[in-house]
Amino acid sequence: MIERAPRKTVAHRTERSRWRRWIIGTLAITVLAALFYHSLIVLRIVRFKHANPATTALIEQRADESRALGQTPKREQTWVPYERISPSLVRAVLAGEDSRFFDHAGFDWEEIQKALEKDWEEKQFQRGASTISQQLAKNLFLSTSKNPLRKVHEALITAEMERILGKRRILELYLNVIEWGDGIYGAEAAARHYFGVGASSLSFEQAAFLSAIIPNPRGAYNPSTHKKRIDRRSALIQRLMRHVVIPRDLD
């Protein structure tokens, strides 16, 4: 005599199978959506090899923050080609933000290890180890959130930019879009705002000053409220600048 499975067991198996199919389907849709979204970003990276971005994720985020406070968004930005940016500023930014820029493929693993060790000791996710390429990926396409998933996406974009754009173009984009104060974006706007000169005319000391405020120009490194801190960082950057070597095809 053949024993039949209890109705509850059959129903349970059917329900479990339905849930499994739903989970697999949802995951498949999520992965496909993520791949589609990333492919759109890759297409934009390809376009940025020769065209300049009209705006960035960071600029739009700052604009939204201003509007949320009932303020009119500020934006000072004038695009300049790499050759019209002072070599002193290039050296200062490399010294302050990414001294091994020309030696890595987008990720400074030595700095990342130091950051992870420091975070482990302090039991918090605080210390940054972002290269210039990673910072550019975040500024162009992502938010300022430190969400781990955002960091993973940042890494994927960084790898694509290094492969598609090359070091000179990454530097050119970075120096034209990064934030240098409230509504101040790029080297030309920063040079004119703080010193009344063009980016090509920045002196050794002026370049070090601008590099010193990059980490947080609207907060911890705001020149109007943290002058002593910036002076100390600027002095350090000036010492480091003397050891920065720029390849001849970029200098």
N, C-alpha and C positions, 0 to 999 in steps of 0.2 A: 504494500500500500504506500503510495507516494504522499508524503506530508507536504502540505502547502505552507509557505511562509506566512506568518501572521500578517493581517492587513496593515497593522501599525508599522511593522518592519518595512514592508514594501513602500508605504507612504513616506516613511522616513528616508529611505534610499532615494526615492523620486525627488523629494524636497532637497536633499543634499546635492543631488546631481544638478538640479535647477540652480542652486546657489553657486555651484562650481562653474557652471557655464556662464552665469552672470558675472562672476569675478573675473574669469578669463577674458570675457568680452570687454569688460570695463578696462582691464589692464591693456588689452590690445588697442582699444580706442585711445587711451591715454598716451601710450607709446607712439602711436601714429600721429597724434596731435603734436606731441613734443618734437618728433622728427620733422614734421611739416613746419612748425614754428622755427626750429633751428635752421632748416634749409632756407627760410626767408632771410634769416640773419646772415647766413653765408653769402647769399646773393647780394646783400647790402655791403658786406665786406669786399666782395669782388668789385662792386661799383666804387667803393671808397679808395680803390687803388689809384683811380684817376680823378674822381669827383669828390668835392668836399661836402661833408654832411651839413644839411641846412639847420639841423638842431641835434640835440643829444638827449638821452634819457635823463641825465642829471639836470640839464637846463629846463626840461619840461617838469621834472619833479620840483625844482625850486620855484617855477612859475605857479604850480598848483599850490605849494605851501604859502606863497604870497597871497594868492587869491583867497585861500581859506581864511587868511587873517584880514581880509578886506582891503588888501594893498594891491597896487599895480605892479606887476612883475618888472624887475629891472634886467636889462641886458646890454652890456657893453662888450662888443666883440668885433674885431676886424681881422679877417684872415690874411696871413702873410706866408709866403713860401719859405721853406726851410733855409734857403740861402740868405734870406733877409732877417734871420734871427741871429742875434749876437752869439758867436762861438762861446763866449763866457757864460751865457745863460745855458747853453747846451751842457757845458761842463758842470755848471753848478747844479743843474737838475739831475744829471747823472750821479754826481757826488752825493747829493742829498737823498735821492730816491731809489737809485738802482745802479750801483757802481759796477756790477758785473753784467750790465745790459747786453754788451756785445759778446759775452761768453756763454750765455744760456739761450735756450730755445723757448723762452717765455716764462720759465719758472726757476727761481733761485732756491734750489733744494737745501742748500746750507742755511739760508735765512729761514726757510720754512721749518726746518728742524729746530732751530733756536726758538722760533715763535711757539711751536708746539710744546717744547720743554718748559718755556716760561708760563704758558697757559696751564700746563699740568701742575706746575708748582703753585700757581695762584688760584687754581680751581675755577678758572673762568676763561671765556673766549674773548680775549681783548687784544692781544698783541698782533699787529699787522706784519705781513711779510710780503706784501704785494709788489710785484715788479711793475715797471712802467707799462708793459703790455697788459698785465692784469688790470691795472688801474684804468687804462684806456678801454678795455672790454667793458668794465663796469660803467664807466662814464657814458660810453656810447649807447649801450643797449640795456643796462640793468638798473636796479635801484641801489641805494646805499645800505640796504639791509645786510646783516651778517648771517642770514639764514643759510644753513649748510647746503640746501638744494641750489640756492642762488650761487654759492661758491662753486659748486660742481658745474653749473652752466657757464660761469665765468671762465673756468678752466678750459672747457670745450671751445669757447669763443676765442680765448687766448691762443690756443693751439692753431686754430684756423687763421687768425690774423698773422701769426708768425710765418705760417706757410704761404699765405697769399700776398701779404703786403710787404714784408721785408722790414729791416731795421730802420732805414732812413724814413720811409713813409709812416711807420708807427710813431717815430719821434716827431715828425711834422704834424701828424694828427694830434698827438698828445699835447704838444706845445701850443696848439691853437684852440683846444677845447677845454682844458682843465680849468677849474675854478680858482680864482685868485682874489676873491673877496665877494661881497654881496653884489651879485649881478655882473661881476667882472670875469670874463672868460677869455682865455688865450693870452699869449705873450704880448701882443701888440697893445691890447686894451690895458693889461697890467702895467706895462712900461709907461704908457701915457698917463694912467691914473695916478701912479705913485711917484713918477719922476718927470713927467712932461716930455718924454723923448720916445722915439720909436724903438721897437724891439731890436733893431739892428745896431742901435747906438748905446745899448746898456753897457756900463762899465763892469769891471771885475766885482766891485763891492755891491753894486746895484743888483747884479745877477745873483750873488749869494743871498742877498736880502729876499729876493723873489722866491728863490728855492727854499729858503727857511720857512716861509709861510704856507707852502703847499700842503702839508699834512692836514691843516684845519684852519684856513684863513678867516673863517667866520666865527671861530671858537677859540680853542686853546692857542692858536697861533695868529690871532687877530692882532695886527700891528698897532692898533689904537688902544688896546687894553693889555697887551703882554709884550711890551717893548724889550724888557730885560731878557725874557726867554728867547725872543727872536734874535737879539744881539748875540747871545751865547751860541745859538744854533748857526747863525750866519758866520761867526768866527770859525766854528768847526768846519763848516762847508768850505770856507776859503782855504783852509789848510788842506782839505781833501781834494779840492779842485786841481791842485798842482800835480796830483798823481793820476788824474783821469786822462786816458789816452783815447782819442777819437780816430778811427780808421781813416786813412787818407781819402778814400772815396766819399766820405761823409763830411770831412773837415772843410 
